[in-house]
Amino acid sequence: MLKKIPQSLSPELVKTLMEMGHGDEIVIGDGNYPSASHTDNLIRCDGLMIPELLESILDLLPLDTYVDSPVVLMEVAKGDTYQPKIWETYKNILKESIIDNSSIEYTDRFSFYERSKKAYAIITTSEKSLYANVILKKGVIE
């Protein structure tokens, strides 16, 4: 074990975060997300919910400050009246990373899928909330 590494981060996930370079993206997918069919670099975080994992990842991963939106969420599908409560949780977590709500991009499901196929890795979780998927763009250590 190491000091200061959150317990929710597996060795495989820490290694992946360390391998990523500036501008690389990582997807955190909810339990419904088609993670395995969208990547060859799948990291399983079964039993974990996204908020806990997001907090732990942001303890280590700098977000890209050279882009308008280092965080991407999957927007609610047209015609769906569901309002994701988890987004407020994300916004509170992101405030700790000095990211304001205007730095969050919302993209439709199929654009999100296409972007995730180009991501460095996809993390799959047991998150049950709908529209809980997140893409993070890695920044630099200043």
C-alpha positions as CSV (number, residue, x, y, z in Angstrom):
1,M,0.0,0.0,0.0
2,L,1.0,3.6,-0.5
3,K,0.2,6.7,1.5
4,K,-2.3,9.3,0.1
5,I,-3.7,7.0,-2.6
6,P,-7.5,6.8,-2.1
7,Q,-8.7,3.3,-1.3
8,S,-11.2,3.5,-4.1
9,L,-8.5,3.6,-6.7
10,S,-7.1,0.2,-7.8
11,P,-3.5,-0.2,-8.9
12,E,-4.7,-0.6,-12.5
13,L,-6.5,2.7,-12.4
14,V,-3.6,4.6,-10.8
15,K,-1.3,3.1,-13.4
16,T,-3.7,4.3,-16.2
17,L,-4.0,7.8,-14.7
18,M,-0.2,8.0,-14.6
19,E,0.2,6.8,-18.2
20,M,-2.2,9.4,-19.5
21,G,-0.8,12.6,-21.1
22,H,-2.0,16.1,-21.4
23,G,-5.3,16.1,-23.4
24,D,-6.0,12.4,-23.0
25,E,-9.5,11.6,-21.9
26,I,-10.9,9.0,-19.5
27,V,-14.6,8.0,-19.3
28,I,-16.3,7.0,-16.1
29,G,-19.4,5.0,-17.1
30,D,-22.4,4.2,-15.1
31,G,-23.7,0.6,-14.8
32,N,-25.7,0.9,-18.0
33,Y,-22.9,2.3,-20.1
34,P,-21.7,0.0,-22.9
35,S,-18.1,0.2,-21.7
36,A,-16.7,-3.1,-22.9
37,S,-17.8,-2.6,-26.5
38,H,-16.3,0.9,-26.6
39,T,-12.7,0.3,-25.6
40,D,-9.8,-2.1,-25.4
41,N,-8.7,-0.4,-22.2
42,L,-11.4,-1.2,-19.8
43,I,-11.0,-0.7,-16.0
44,R,-13.6,-2.4,-13.8
45,C,-14.6,-0.7,-10.6
46,D,-17.5,-2.9,-9.7
47,G,-19.2,-2.0,-6.5
48,L,-18.2,1.7,-6.7
49,M,-20.4,4.6,-7.4
50,I,-19.2,7.5,-9.6
51,P,-19.2,10.3,-7.0
52,E,-16.7,8.5,-4.7
53,L,-14.6,7.5,-7.7
54,L,-14.7,11.0,-9.2
55,E,-13.5,12.6,-6.0
56,S,-10.7,10.1,-5.7
57,I,-9.6,10.5,-9.3
58,L,-9.6,14.3,-9.0
59,D,-7.3,14.0,-6.0
60,L,-4.7,12.8,-8.5
61,L,-5.7,13.9,-12.0
62,P,-5.3,17.6,-13.0
63,L,-8.1,18.8,-15.4
64,D,-7.1,20.5,-18.6
65,T,-7.2,24.3,-18.1
66,Y,-6.4,25.0,-21.7
67,V,-9.8,24.0,-23.0
68,D,-13.2,25.4,-22.5
69,S,-14.7,22.2,-21.2
70,P,-12.4,19.6,-19.5
71,V,-15.6,17.8,-18.2
72,V,-18.3,16.3,-20.5
73,L,-21.6,14.9,-19.4
74,M,-24.1,12.9,-21.4
75,E,-27.2,15.2,-21.9
76,V,-30.7,14.0,-21.3
77,A,-32.3,12.6,-24.5
78,K,-34.8,14.8,-26.2
79,G,-38.3,13.9,-25.0
80,D,-37.0,12.5,-21.7
81,T,-38.3,14.4,-18.7
82,Y,-35.8,12.9,-16.3
83,Q,-33.6,15.4,-14.4
84,P,-30.3,13.8,-13.2
85,K,-29.9,14.7,-9.6
86,I,-26.3,13.3,-9.7
87,W,-25.2,16.3,-11.8
88,E,-25.5,18.5,-8.7
89,T,-23.3,16.1,-6.8
90,Y,-20.7,16.3,-9.7
91,K,-20.9,20.1,-9.7
92,N,-20.1,20.2,-6.0
93,I,-17.2,17.8,-6.4
94,L,-15.9,19.8,-9.4
95,K,-15.9,23.0,-7.4
96,E,-13.2,21.5,-5.3
97,S,-11.1,21.1,-8.5
98,I,-11.6,24.8,-9.3
99,I,-13.9,24.0,-12.2
100,D,-17.0,26.2,-12.4
101,N,-20.2,24.9,-13.9
102,S,-19.7,26.8,-17.2
103,S,-16.7,24.5,-17.8
104,I,-19.0,21.5,-18.1
105,E,-20.0,20.4,-21.7
106,Y,-23.2,18.5,-22.3
107,T,-23.3,16.3,-25.4
108,D,-25.9,13.9,-26.8
109,R,-25.7,10.2,-26.2
110,F,-24.3,9.2,-29.6
111,S,-21.7,11.9,-29.7
112,F,-20.7,10.9,-26.2
113,Y,-20.3,7.3,-27.4
114,E,-18.2,8.3,-30.3
115,R,-16.0,10.5,-28.1
116,S,-15.6,7.7,-25.6
117,K,-14.3,5.3,-28.3
118,K,-11.3,7.6,-28.7
119,A,-10.7,7.9,-24.9
120,Y,-7.5,6.6,-23.4
121,A,-9.6,4.3,-21.1
122,I,-13.1,3.7,-19.9
123,I,-13.9,2.9,-16.2
124,T,-17.1,0.9,-15.6
125,T,-18.8,1.3,-12.3
126,S,-21.9,0.1,-10.5
127,E,-23.5,3.5,-10.6
128,K,-27.3,3.2,-10.9
129,S,-28.1,6.9,-11.6
130,L,-29.2,7.7,-15.1
131,Y,-27.1,10.0,-17.3
132,A,-24.2,9.7,-14.8
133,N,-21.5,9.2,-17.4
134,V,-18.5,11.6,-17.3
135,I,-15.5,12.3,-19.6
136,L,-12.5,14.0,-18.0
137,K,-9.7,15.6,-20.0
138,K,-6.3,15.4,-18.3
139,G,-4.3,18.6,-17.8
140,V,-0.8,19.3,-16.7
141,I,0.8,19.6,-13.3
142,E,1.8,23.3,-12.8
